[in-house]
Amino acid sequence: MKELAIILLGGILVNNYPLAKFLGICPFLGVSKKLDSASGMSIAVIFVMMLATAVTWPIQKLLLDPNGFGYLQTIVFILVIAALVQLVEIILKKYVPALHASLGIYLPLITTNCAVLGVTVLNIDEGYGFVESIVNAFGCGMGFFLAMVLFCGVRSRIEDCNPPKSFEGLPITLVAASITSVSFMGFAGIIENLFK
């Protein structure tokens, strides 16, 4: 149980995909302007991460590895993730059309979101079992959610200030993202010492 708690908190705080591993930056920068679209995108990413992990882990362990097809991992995982994103898009379009419209092009981009692929591949590389992989996927998804919501707040504060002309637009956004990222580095030692 202690190991699962470490994996969960590690995924949320220490191994935060957009802020520590720099994976999933496209939706992180593109959808974090408004809280509703940021949280909607994050929930979709959590769902896809967990579902992709639940599908890809057995495929890797029961189909690819025993038959010597481990080299097909990336291709198979991308195909599975693409199918799952299409499922999420169909569900959102039918049941939550306002969220589907606000996410726009960023929803299909979950297919190529390297954070989702990164979670599925790193679960295998870390040697996690099925339950550990699901917990890690949930933790990484929650970390993505936390990063999106925090950065949404940071961006709303940036819009209220007047930065120098050379920093307006993308430069001030990238500076704010880097400062937000640095703030998460302090969690690295805390998680390891928390459960001793």
N, C-alpha and C positions, 0 to 999 in steps of 0.2 A: 504493500500500500504506500509505503514511504517513497519507493522508486517511482510509482505512478504520479505522486504529488510533485516530485522533483521534475519529472518529464513535463507535466502540465504547466507548472510555474516557469520552467525553462523555456517552453514554447511561447508563453505569453510575454515574459519580460526579458530573458537573457538572449534567446535565439529568435528574437522578433524579426520576422521575415523582411518587412520593408525597412526597418530602422537599424537592424544589426547585420542581416545578411544581404540587404539591398536587393531583394527579390520582390517582384510585384510593384515596382516603382510606377509603372504606367498608370494603373488605376489609383495608386496612392496619390499621385500628383494631379491626375485628371478629374477624379470624382470627389475630392476632398473639399470642394468649395462650399457645398451645402450639407447640413447635417443629415437631412432625410436621404439624400442620394448616397452619402458616405456610409450611413448605417445600413441602407438597403443593399449596397454593393458588398459590404462586409458580411452581412448575413448570407448572401448568395455564395460568397467565397467560403465561408465556414461550411455551408451545406455541401458544396462541391468538393472541398478538401476531405471532409469526412466520408462522403460517398465514394469519392475516387480512391481513398485509402482502403475502404471496405471492399472495393472491387479489385483493385490492382494487387493488393497483398496476396490474396489467394491465387490470382493468376500467376504471379511471380513464383510463389512457393510450390504450387501444385501443378503448374503447367510448364512454365518457361524453364525453371531450374532443373527439374527432374529429366527433362527431355533435351537439355543442352542448348536451349534457345535463349539464354540469358542476354545475349547480345541484341535481342529484339526488344529489350525492356523499354527503351525510350519511345520507339515507334508505337508499341502496344499501349503504353501509358498515355501517350498523346491522343490516340484514337479513343480510348476509354473516356478521357477527360472531355474531349470534344463532344462525344455522345451525351455525357452527363450535362454539359453546359447547354446543349440543345434542349434537353429535358427541362432544365431550370427555366430557360427562356420561354418555352411553350407554356409552362405553368404560370410564370409571371404575366405573360401576355394575356392569358385567359382570366386569371383571378385577381391580379394586381396591375391593371394597365397603366395606372399613374406612375408606379415605380418603374415599370418596363420602359415607359416613355422618358422618364428622368435619367435612367441609366444609359439610354441610347446605345452608342457604339461600344461603350465600355463593357456591357454584358457579354457580347460575343468575344471580347478580348480576354475573358476569363479562360477561354480555350488555350490561348497562348500565354496566359499568366504564368510566369516561371515560378511563382510561389507555390501554386497548386502542384505543378510537376515536381518542384523541389521537395515538397513534403513527401510525396509518394516515393520518390527515389531515395531520399535520405532515410526514410523509415526502413527501407531494405538495407541500405549501406550501414546503418547503425546497428543492424541485427535485432531490431525490435520484433517482438511477437505481435500477434494480431491485436490484442487488447492494448498493448503499449503503443502500437501504431495509431490506433483510433484515438487514444488519449493525446498523443503527440499532435495528430491532425487537428483535434479540437483545440488544444492549447495554441497551436500556431494560428489557427483561424481566429481565436479570441485575441491573440496578439495583433493580428492584422486589424481586427475591429478596434482595439484600443488605439493603435497607431492612427487609424483613419479618423476616429472621433477626436483624439487629441490634436491632430494636425488640422482638422477642420476648425477647431477653436483658435489655433494659432493663426490660421489664414484669415479668420474673421477679424482678429485683432490687427493683422497687417493691413487689411483694407481700411481700417479706421485711422491709420497713421499716414504720414507723408514721408516716404523714404526719399533719399536723393534720386535725382533723375536717372542716374546710371544704374540704380538698383530696382527701378520700377519693373513690375511684371515678373518674368521668370527668374531673374537673378535673386530678388528678395525671397521668392518662394524657395529656391534651392538653399539659400543661406538659412532660412527658417527650418527647412527639413534637416539640414546638417546639425543645427543646434538641438533640435528635437531628438535626433539620432544619438548625439553625444550624451544626452540626458539618460538614455537607457543603458549606457555602459556601466553605470554604477551598480546595476543589479547583478552583475556577473558573480561577484564574490559573495553577495548576500544569500543567493539561492543555495550555493554549495554549503555554506555554514549554517543555514537555517535548520537543516534536518540532521545535524550531527548528534 
